[in-house]
Amino acid sequence: MKTRSLPLRSVTAVALLALASGCADMSQRQQGTAAGAGVGALAGAAVGSMTGGRPGQSAVIGAALGAVAGNLWSKNMEEKQRAMEQATAGTGVQVSRTADNQLKLDVPSDISFAVGSAAIEPRLRPVLDAFASGLGNQPGMIVRIVGHTDDTGSDAINEPLSLHRAESVRNYLEDRGIAANRIEVAGRGSREPIASNATAEGRAKNRRVEIFLREPQR
């Protein structure tokens, strides 16, 4: 019996519904599944249409593959986020998921570095120890460390200081067995403040280190 395929615009509507289903009451893993299904459906339909296949059938296959990929990736990162939240509880470190699906640790100045210094504070070491321990079980993960300063002083001081802070964290992780080729560092000086530099409290927030964790691109 001859079957009719779904028109591409109908497939697109289905895919958009799948994307929209990643609503607030879902876990991050469920949202990843829904988003993966939506993207997979769109991609599958487009490929099917361009190659003369059935867009509806291609969309179903694409949605299934996308859902699996989105679920697996999100489950992996969801577990890492939960582990880091437990490891950093009570330290002031903020653990979050970025828009591009990286895990981010925002380390405040009061546990990371003294003013004008790139020497790691003692209270940051247990956090980095826990981070390094988790990385040891995930040899494929890539780490990016970004140092920041407030706007006190000139760029000639702040630029190298921010980089030296990131390098200090990198060196600490390397000393605990993390391979150098897995770690990227950068210094942003005072160019990316998250608070006003007009107050002491704001400047303290801007003196920070951000640590990002991501899976390598395949």
N, C-alpha and C positions, 0 to 999 in steps of 0.2 A: 504494500500500500504506500502511496506517495505521501510524504509528510511535508508540512509547510514550515518553513523556518521563520523565526521572529524577525520583524524588520529591525534595522539597526537602531532606529530611534526608540523602539520599545525596549531593546536591550539596554540602551543608555539610561532609560528611566529606571529599570531594575537595578542597574549598577549604582545609580545615585541614591536609591533607597537603601542599598547595602551600605554605602558610605555614611548616610545619615544615621544608620542604626547604631553607629559608634557613639552612643549618647552618654550622658554623665553618670547614669546608674550602672554602667558596665565597668568591669575591671579593665585595666590597661591591656591585658591579654585578649579579652573579648573585643575591645575596640580595635586591636591590631588585626584580629580575625576578620571583623567586618570591613575594615578599610582595605585589607588585602583582597577580600572577595570582590569589593567594588572595583578596585584598580584592575584586578585580574579579568573581571568581566568586560570592562571597557577595552582592555588590550586584546583579549580573545576575540571580541566582536569585530574590532578594527582589522585584525589580521585575517579573520575569516572573510570579511567583506572584500578586502584587497586581493585575496588569493582565489576568489570565486567559490569559497566554501559557504557554509551556512552560518551567518552571524550568531543566530540564537544558540546553536550547538557549540560553536567556538566559545561563546560567552560563558556557557555553563562549565565547560572544561577550564577556562581561564579563571573563573570565580573559585572553583574548587582548589586549583593550584595556588591561587593567591591567598585563599583563606588559610591553607596549610602553612605557607611561608610566613604570613603575618602572625599567625598564632605561635609558631615555633620561635620566631625572633622575639616577639613580645614576652613570651613566657621566660625566655632566657634573661632578658633585661629586667623583667619584673622581679625575678628572684634576686638579681644583683642589687636592685634598688632597695628591696626589703632588707637584705643582709647589711648594706651600708647604712641604712637608717638605724638599724639595731647597733651597729658598731660605733656610730657617731652620736648616739642619743645623749643629750645633756651637754654636748660640747659646743653647740652653737652652729655647727656645720649644717648647711642646708643641702639636702639631697633631692634632686628633681630630674625630670625627664624633659629634654629639650624638644623643640618643634621638629628637629630633624632626627629624632630618636637616638640621641646620645644620653648617657647617664652623666649628670653634672653634680660635682661637689663644690659648693661655694664656701670657702674657708675664711672666716672673719679674721680681722687683724689681731684681735686680742688673744688668739691662740696660735697665730702663725708666725708673725715677725714683729719685732720692735720697730719703732719709728727710725727710718734711715738705715735699717739693717736687713741683711739677707740671711742671717743665721736663724735656723728653724727653732722655734720656741719648744720647750719640753712638752707642753700640752698637745702639740700637733703630732708628736711622734707616735702615740698609740693609734691615732687615726690612720696615719700612713702605714703603720705596721699591719693593721687590719686590711687596709686596701691592698697592700702588697701580698698578703696571705691569700686573698681572694683571687688576685691576678695569677698567682702561681698555679692555680687549677684551671686557668683559661689562657693557654699559651698563645691563642690567636688574637686576643684583644689588644687594641691600640689605645695608648694613653696620650692625651694632649694636656699640657700644663701651661696656664697663662697667668703671668704676674701683672699686678696693677699697683699704682701708687695714687696718692692724692696729688693736688696741684701745688703743694708746698715745694719751693725750689724750682729750678729750671729744668727744661727738657734734657739738658746735658747730664743732669743728675738722675732724673726720674726714669729715663729710657733704659740705661744700663741697670739701674736698681731693680726695675720690674723684671728684667730678663734674669738677673742674678737670683732673684727669689724663685723663679720657675726652675732655674738650674739647680738650686739647692734641693728642691723637692725631687727633681729627677735623680740627683746623685744619691739621695737617701733611698729611693726606690731601687736604684741599681745595687746599692750595698746590700739590699735584701733579696737579691737574686733576679730582679726584673731586667731583661735584656735591654741594652741601650737602643737597639733598633726598633723597639716597641714604643718608645717614648718620644714625643715631640714637645718642644718648648717654644714659648713666645713671650715677649714682653710688650705691654701696651702703654707703658708709662702712665700718664694721667688722662689719656685720650678717651677712655670709656668709663666715666664715673657712673655709679648707680645711685648716688645721693649728692646733695649740694655740698660743694667744698666751702661754703660760706660759714659752716659751723664745725666745731670740733667733732661732734657726733657723725656728721656727714663725711668728714675727711677720714675718720676711722673706718667707716663702711667701705670707702673707696680703696683703702689700703688692704688688698685682699689677693688671694690666689684662687683660681678656678681650675678644677681638675675634671677633664672630660674623658669618658670611656666609651669606645665604640667598637663594633665589629668591623673587620677589614672589608673593603669592597671586593666583591667577587667578580 
